[in-house]
Structures are given as C-alpha cells and as structure tokens.
Amino acid sequence: MIEIHDHISSSFNNELSVLDDSLIEMGSHLEKMFEKTLLAINEKDETLAKEVISSDKNIDNLEISVISQIQILIAKRQPVGIDLRILVGCTRIAGYMERIGDLLSSICKRVIILIEHAVEKEKLIELSTAVNKLFKLSMNSFAKKDFGLAEKVRNEDVEVDRLYKDFFNSLLNKMSSNAKLAVPGTHMLFISKNLERIGDHATNIAESITYMASGQIKVEPRPKIN
C-alpha cells in the first residue's frame, strides 16, 4: 500500500490503497505491452504491434483515472507533509507511465514499417530486453515500496545508456557505407532512442519513489557513461 504510515482515518487508508492498486494496474498493462513489443520486434509480428498501438488508449484512460483520484484526495483530505509528497509522487509516476505507453506505441508503428525490410535486430533486441528489465525493476520498487530497489534502478540505467550508445554508433556507421540501410536504419535509430527514453522514465519513476519517502527533490546525478 502507498502510505508509509497509518492514518487515524481508515477511509483515507482505503483511498490510498485504491490509488496504489490503480497505479499497479497501470504498470501491469504496460508490462504486457512491453512483452508484446519485444515479440513484435523479434518475430516481425504485425498483429502484436497493432495490439500494442491500440492498448495505448487504455494507458491514457488509466492515467486520467489516477489523476482524478489524486485530485479528489487533495480536495477532500488537504494533505500535508508525507501525505502530500505521496500524492505528488503518484502524479509524477502516472505521467511517466503514460509517456512509456506513448513510446511503446511509437516503437510498434515503426516495427510494422520494418517488417518488409531485412535488418539485423540482435542488438536492438538486447537493448529492448535491458530496458524492459529496468522498467520491471522500477515497478517492483513501487509495488514493494522498496527504496533500495529504486536506487538500484538509477544505477542500472547506465547499462541501458551504454547499450543505446553502442547500438546507435554501430548502426550509424553501417548506414554511412550502405545506402540501402537509409530507410530501415532511420526507423531503427528512432526505435532505439524511444527505448532509451523509456529507460529514463523508468529511472524517473524510481526517483519519484525516493522523493515520496524522503522529500528529497534534488538527487545526486545519475551515473553516466562517457
């Protein structure tokens, strides 16, 4: 449950629990979308890609529901201190998850275009798998309210950055010497950038969890590769 301490009002506890469940449901939908995205990339599956694209609307609706719950809680309970931080943190997390849904949808639109092209996708799958793992880690840290796990997400984002940089530079070099790669290569570059952004949002979720616990707005800079 979201609250880090119990409240005198049991109804407030219940309302926070419902909000917690809504965010976990949103994360669960995203995990399913991510798994379908990985399969769509690996198997060039247009049907799965289209399912991900259509599922993005569900994520939008879930975000609207979460924000509505938060607005009602703020108006009714007028929270302060840690309670207010929790609600602000949940607002941030819902926003980051909505953006992840948008990025997954964008990736799948490009996957459909790539189906007709013969491309090497091993490194792209490696990057996708690493980002998916990072996102699941961030959602686990929220579900368990494990702030040590949230810090682990921040540290592991550097591996996603490394994979992205390696993939980007390698593909760019191939495109410069092979004109036939211009179209598929461009779409793959956009896909890799969207994956890197999902990794950033997963890390933003982890930092929001830390904020909820500590009230610390400014955190130490994330580890970065050179």
VENRA-V584068 format. One record per backbone hydrogen bond with DSSP energy under -1.0 kcal/mol. NH is the residue of the N-H (numbers start at 0). CO is the residue of the C=O. If there is no record, write none. Layout:
NH:CO
NH:CO
This chain:
12:8
13:9
14:10
15:11
16:12
17:13
18:14
19:15
20:16
21:17
22:18
23:19
24:20
25:21
26:22
27:23
28:24
29:25
30:26
31:27
32:28
33:29
34:30
35:31
36:32
37:33
38:34
39:35
40:36
41:37
42:38
48:44
49:45
50:46
51:47
52:48
53:49
54:50
58:54
59:55
60:56
61:57
62:58
63:59
64:60
65:61
66:62
67:63
68:64
69:65
70:66
71:67
72:68
73:69
74:70
75:71
76:72
77:73
82:79
84:80
85:81
86:82
87:83
88:84
89:85
90:86
91:87
92:88
93:89
94:90
95:91
96:92
97:93
98:94
99:95
100:96
101:97
102:98
103:99
104:100
105:101
106:102
107:103
108:104
109:105
110:106
111:107
112:108
113:109
116:113
124:120
125:121
126:122
127:123
128:124
129:125
130:126
131:127
132:128
133:129
134:130
135:131
136:132
137:133
138:134
139:135
140:136
141:137
142:138
143:139
145:140
149:145
150:146
151:147
152:148
153:149
154:150
155:151
156:152
158:155
160:156
161:157
162:158
163:159
164:160
165:161
166:162
167:163
168:164
169:165
170:166
171:167
172:168
173:169
174:170
175:171
180:177
181:178
184:180
185:181
186:182
187:183
188:184
189:185
190:186
191:187
192:188
193:189
194:190
195:191
196:192
197:193
198:194
199:195
200:196
201:197
202:198
203:199
204:200
205:201
206:202
207:203
208:204
209:205
210:206
211:207
212:208
213:209
214:210
